[in-house]
Amino acid sequence: MSNSTIPCDIADASLAAEGRRRAEWADRSMQVLAQIRERFERERPLEGVRVSACLHVTTETANLMRTLQAGGADVVLCASNPLSTQDEVAAYLVEECGISVYAVRGEDNDRYYDHIRAALAHRPTVTMDDGADLVGSLHMIALERLDDLPPTLRTWVAGLSADERTSLVSEVRGSTEETTTGIIRLRAMAADGVLQFPVVAVNDSLTKHLFDNRYGTGQSTLDGVLRATNMLLAGSTVVVAGYGWCGRGVAMRARGAGAKVIVTEVDPVVALEASMDGFQVAPMSEAVPAGDLFLTLTGNTSVIREEHFRAMKDGAIVANSGHFDVEIDIRRLREIASGEPREVRPEAVEYLVDGRRIVLLAEGRLINLAAAEGHPAAVMDMSFANQALAAEYLLSEQGAGLGREVHRVPSEMDREIARLKLAAMRIDIDTLTDEQKHYLSSWDLGT
């Protein structure tokens, strides 16, 4: 708990100094966000705006919250995953930055949704999501689908008047979404015609998914696996389920560490790309007997299920790096296992299935955040620069004209973030000459 007068729910306020040291260390590698923060301090583009953010509470997120606050925003932060919170960071934001945080590592489902409630009770002008839990909850309320809400939220909403429920959504100018899984949910809402405000798909910006998803997820996923297991990747067979930007990053890094990589896919074009990138491609049923380590990154449900567990070799290790803990059928694993599961290492629980040991990491939750520290700050710099600028964009005249759809980040914003990142890395690039500009804008030259 906290001695601060700031409303919050955190584990231990005494961890604030450690949180500050860690956030400062991350900030050294987040020069793009630092430049945006300096401009925000001068221009205050978010003055008077209430921001509710549901993100992983990490050192990098702390620097994003500081940036929003510098821009004038009144910020509330809750966790987007029960196992991703760094308690020292939550303490630092509350005790030293005066930001309300509702996040405790290992929180149960009721507490998780009570924290969602606190973020919604802030009555946001802008929401920031990593998985669309805030936006999804808001729309359940707007559509009067209260029975679909978790009990904590249902009880709270039942105490609101009809006008209060309506204004919860009507006051929202827009939202930003950080991850693939959230974008899938939001596009489904837009397709059903129920999305009530514009959403900027931060995940789909080039400076996010080409770098964060590929290099960040690739490195941090294997970091989490190694911290949880200390296994040798060289010579091991790693099965990567899904060859999106996250999956290809993991496959690339696993191969670089000397592993044999098998990719499973459902999209024929993506499977063809994986094959031409030099990876073996096979259905999960064929990959299972060979796999030493299984990693899911699909954004879908039940990717690894009973028939796969029963075909795994003794000692197989299973982990998930997708947003929600549904990619591995954990419930069925527990049902078919004999005896009691046992913790063999922190974040590693062993199940006995048909006489063979299967080790599940981090309860099937995001391995890179549950067992490690998430993406390196240098790559989150671009992702969170997108978040900060997307919030500013939603509140601009241009953003006011956006329809109730999922929108791409404007290309000029993407290029500006890339330019700032290159400058921070002291990398220069060429510029077009006037002749080249004329050539590219003409149709009657070049033959």
C-alpha positions, 0 to 999 in steps of 0.5 A: 500500500501507499502513504501517498494521498494519490488514489492508488492500489500498489504493492509496496510504496517503499520500492519507489526509489528502486523504481526511479532508478530503473525508470531512469536507466530505461530513459537513457535508451528512450531518446525519442520519447524524451524529445517528445516529453520536452516539447510536451512540457513547452506546448502542453497539448494534453492540458485538461485531458483525462487519460486512462491507460491499461498497459504493462506497468514497466519502466518504459511505461513509466516514461510514457506516463511521465510524458503524458503528464508533462503534456498536461494530462491527468493520468490513471494507469492500471495493468493489462496483465496480472503478471507483468507489473513491476511493483517498484515502478508502480510505487515510483509513479505514485510516490514520486510522480503523483500518478494514480496506479492500480497494479499489483504483480500477481493480482487475482482476477477480481482485483484485476477488474477492480483496477479496470473499474478504477481506470474507467471511473476516471472518466477518460477523455482518451484511453490507451489499451494493450489488449482492448480491455478498457475499450471492451469494458466501455462498450459492454457498458454502452451496449447494456451487456452487463451480464457479460461484465466481470462481477466487480465491474457489473456491481459498479456499473449497476450503481451508475445512473443511465446518464452516467453510463452514457457519458462514460462512452460519450466523453471519450474522444478516442483510444490507442491500441498497443498490441495485435490481439487488441487490434483484432478485437477492435476491428471485429467491433468496427465490423459489427458497427458497435465501435463508439469512437475512433481508435488509432492502431499504434500496433500497426505503425511501421515504427512499432510492428517492424521493430517492437514486434520483431526485435523486441518480442524476439529478444524478450521472449527468449530472455523470459524462457532462459530466465525461467529454464536456463535451457540450452537453445543450441541444438534444441528444436523450437516450435514457433506457432505463428509467423507474424512479426512477433513469431518471425522475430522469435524464430530469427533469434532462436535460429541465431542461438543455434536452435532448429526452428519449426514454424506452424501457420494457418495462412498459406502466404505467411507459411510460404514466407517462413519457408523461403526465410529458411525455416521448416514449416509443418502442421502442429501435429507433425511438429509436436513429437520433435519439439523441445520448446514450444512458443505460441504467438498467434493471438488465437485460442487453443493453439496447443491442446490435448492431442498435442500434449499427449504427443509431446516428448518427455521434458517438453517446455511450453510457453506463450508470448501472445497477449492473452493466456488462451493460446495454450489450453491450460485448463485441459492440461490440468485435467489430463495430468496425473498427480499434482503439478509441481513447481520445478523452478520459479515460473516453471510448473511441471505436469505429468501426462501419460508418464511424460513431463511437460513444463508450462512457463509463467502460467501460460501468460506473456513469458517475456513480461512474466519471467523477464522484463519485457522488451528492451527500452530502446525498441519501446522508445518508438512504440511509446513515442507512437502512443504519445503522438497518437494521443495528441493526434486524437485531440487535434483538429485532424483527429476530431474528424476521424470516424468510428473505425480503427485508423492507421497512424499517419505516415508522417508521424511514422516517418518523424519517429523514425527520423528522431530515432535515427538521429538518436542513433547518430545515423545519417541518411541521404535526401532526394535531389531536386532532380530525383524529386522531379523524376519521382513525380513525373510520368513521362520520364525514364523510358 
